[in-house]
Amino acid sequence: TWDWRAFITPNLTGKRLKNHSFYYSFSLKRENSLAVLRAKRYPQDAEWIPEGGIQLLRNNVEFSSVEASDFRIETLNLDRVFSDLYTKYFPMLEIKDRKEAEASWERLRTILENLPNRQKNLPPMRLLSLPRQNPTLPTILPHYLEPFMNEDVPELIGQHCIVEA
């Protein structure tokens, strides 16, 4: 299976990201073929910092397609689940509801058990074509959060992007 950590670790910039745990909102965008991070202390804040952003990845990282991972159906322990369903749950239902529930669970089991057979037919994931998050409108700050808005937070540290004029 594909290992994200093994892929991304050698592709990170040399300067470690620091103080990000003091921020609660992040924007990660591709700008001029760079992965650029900006942060806000609170989601209600209007300003993203630092202005130029922090470069997270080295230049010219190759993003290859990622095949579907193994489904690991055996970890669901379906035999135990169905044993409990048939001995503890289904007997408590009325006949009509019981038949409907049994049929529904059996359909689910069939789907789950057949997933590994479908793995090779799934298209590879392309990291560069994942859905983009739409920007949201600024929210109105509740009055009870105002005392916290002026707290000093450590500067976000990382490899700052060089903004070309």
N, C-alpha and C positions, 0 to 999 in steps of 0.2 A: 504494500500500500504506500501511497505517497505521504511523505513526512514534511509537513509545513515547516517545522522548526529546522530540519536539516536543509531545506531549501533557502529559508530566509536568513538564517544566521550569517552565512558567509557573504550575503548581499547587503547587509546593513552597513551604514557609514561607520567610520572609525570612532566617532564621538558618541558616547552613550547618552541616551535621553535621561534627564534627571528632573526631579520635582514635578513630574506629571501627575503624581497622586494628589497634588493640591488643587487640581483642576477637575471639573466634572462634565465638561462638554468638549468634544473634539471634532475637528473637521480634518478629514484626510482626503486630499484631492490630488489628481494628476495635473501638474502645471508645467508646461515646457518640458515634457517627458520626465519630470521628477515627481516622486511621491512626497507631497508637502503636508506637514502637520501644523495645525494651529489649534489653540485651546482657548476656552473661556472658563472663568472661575465657576460661574453659574449659568444654567441654560438661559436665564433671563438677561444676562449681560449682552450688550450690543456689539462690543468690540472683540474681535479675534486677535490673539497675540501669539507670537510676535508677528508684526506686519508682513515681513518677508517670508515667514514660515520657517519650519525646520525640515531639512532634508533627511528622510529616514533611510532611503536606499541609495546604494552606489549608482553611478551613472551607467546607463546601458544594460540594465538587468534584463535577461531574457525570461519571459513568462511563457513557459511551454504549457500545453494542455494537460489537464489532470484527469486520469481515468477514474472511474467510480471505485470507491473503496469496498472492501469486503463487507458484507452485511452483518456477519456474526449472529445469525439467527439463534444459534445454540445458546447464547447467553440469555435469551429470553426465557429459557426453561419452560417451554410450552407444555411439555408433558405434565409438569407440576401444576401449572396454571389451569389446564383443562381438567385435571383430576379434581382440583378444588372447585372449579365451576360445576362439574357434574355431581359432586358429593355434597357441596355446601350451599351453592347459590341456586342452581336450577331447581332443586327439589322444593324450594320455598315459593316458586312461582306457580301461578295458575297454568293449566295445561296449554291454553292458547298462547299466553305470554312466554311460557317455557319453550315451546316449539319455535317461536319467533326468535327468541334469544339464542337458543342452541344453533339455529340456522345461521344467524348473524355471526356468532363466534366461530363457527366452522368455516364460513366464507373468509373471515379474517385470517384464520389459521392457514387456509389454503394459499391465500395471497402472500402471507409472510414466508411460508415454507418454499414458495416458488420464486421468491425474490433473487436468490443466488443464480438461478437459471437465466434471469433477465439482465444480470449485471453486464454481460458483454455487449448487450444491445443498447445500453444507455450511452448517450453522447458524452464525450469528454467535456469537462468544465474548462472554460476559458477565463482565466483570472481577469483579463482586461475587458471582458464583456459582461461582467456581473452587473446587476441593476444598480443604478445610481440613486442616492437618497436625494429627494427634493428638498430644497431649502424651505424652512418654515418661517412664517411671519414672527416678528419679535413678540414675546409674551409680555404681559403687564406684570410688574413686580408686586407681589402682595406686600402690604405694609409691614407685616411681621418679619419680613426678611431684610428690610432696609438697614437695621443695625449691623448686619453681617456684610453688607456690600462694600464697606470701606476698609475691611480687614486687609492687611498686607499679606501677600502670598509670595513665596520665593519665585524668582524668575525661572521660566521654563528653559532648561539648558539642553542643547543638542547642537548638531551641525547646522548653523543658520544658513539659509539659502542666500545666494548672492543675486540680488535683483539687478538685472541689466537694464540700463536706461535706453 
